[in-house]
Amino acid sequence: MSDGSSFYITTPIFYVNDVPHIGHAYTEVAADVLARWHRQAGDDAWLLTGTDEHGQKILRTATANGVTPKEWADRLVETAWKPLLQIVDIKNDDFIRTTDERHEVNAQKFLQHLYDAGHIYTGEYEGFYCVGCEEYKQPSDLIDGTGEFAGQQVCAIHSIPVELLHEKNYFFRMSTFADQLLALYEENPDFVQPAAARNEVISFVKQGLSDLSISRSSFDWGIKVPWDDSHVVYVWFDALLNYITAAGYGHDDEKFSRLWPATHIVGKDILRFHAVIWPAMLLAAGIEVPRRVFGHGWLLVGGEKMSKSKLTGIAPSQITDTFGSDAFRYYFMRAISFGQDGSFSWEDLSARYQSELANGFGNLASRVIAMVVRYCDGEIPTPTVFTEDDELIRATEKRATDAAGDAISRLAIHEAIAAIWELVDELNGYITSQEPWALAKDPADRARLEAVLFTAVRGLGTLAVLLSPVVPQATAKLWQALGGTGELTDQRIDRAWQWTGGTHVSPLEALFPRIEATVG
Ligand code: MSP
């Protein structure tokens, strides 16, 4: 992973019918941590995010608010979705909107190509549709409604009634790709992750695939079908293409061959679109399939997926205003196994902030730096004799670096952080057992004091490099206080334990200040 190879990673593009909640921010942060990690590993990393702006859902919201869908999308993108990136500190390389000309024009090229190659035919769709999911539904996808919808069939995700459509549509011959897809899952076991998601996708495809309706003709908010402008492209067909139109498909071949194929990070609710429909579209067009598709779990509230429509959404700023963006990033990446569902609680967030970030990491950094200032006038010692205890820290630095890198290559972000935290815990234990404050009292222990402080400073430097993708702001401050040379984000993460260090420390403010106010 350190050979300068391309690492193109994407988030889903977000519907602009509403403002973001922490479930959306969770997807963004996970992709950003992976992108930052790969950048620091010397890879040509490229993070794409953006917004999904066509379709009935947006059209209806805009109409209900008395504006055009484009006006509505512009407003939400500028006031909510782009600001989200600042709020949780995302370093994206591009932001695509499906209303961008570069997307619309090249999505049309893709569609025309499939049409010319005979993969598309005219038909009629008669069946259910959930506007919340923007998805055609089978009767088996529906459940019995409750409360005001008792006696009706409702969408299992949105708990609201689906609509019955009867429209002339264009269809994509997706059914012809079932065998190729099964071969893909078989030959490339990492294509869909985690394993449970892969199994689900395989059994879904084994049941047989239907052809897919890829246009709508009862409204006009979308990309026009190039050979028939009485139809607009089905919003998911349009949206999935963002991953290639943003990467240069149809207009910048050099960029496209540099970036593609991508790693897609998506919520498990939209896994099938990415692991079935999307590779089938690409196979039809003769384009390489994605590198992998990872379906992460949901943030749950009361055991259900957090969502705005169910009024359980928490705005990311509610957390970051109090705890800061680093704590947001750390908490969700650490507390939830990536790929599993997780429940958010203010108590858990506060407890981890205090014990892991403030006491575990922040205090360690402040104490070590304060001791170098106090006992060595800020000069980082250069000892030559080390004991076994010092060597053990050295070994942990190397082990944490390797284990974290290995975990990231498996997209196991929580495991990477856990491996790094072994170093935090060992360094804390080391300071307690070596008692540098006691060594400082006796000039005869000077050499030992210097070896301990040097070892602790070097361990902190390793931590700064390793934790930079997760808590970029705190580690940048720490790096500066350690007198690290160059930008922290330029330090090779796969060689974090080899950092060469500075000569002087400078005072460090509390990295994770105590939070007094009660929250919740
Ligand atoms: N527009 C489509 C994606 C098109 S990608 C070509 C979409 N948008 S969305 O805004 O509804 O959701 C975007 C992402 O947010 C999805 O990955 C979804 O799983 C994620 N989340 C929405 N609610 C979530 C939680 N409660 N928890 C975790 N992630 C959640 O789907």
Residues whose N, C-alpha, C, O or C-beta is under 5 A from the ligand:
A	BS01	MSP	P12 I13 F14 Y15 G23 H24 T27 D52 A239 L240 V266 G267 K268 D269 I270 G297 W298 L299 K305 M306
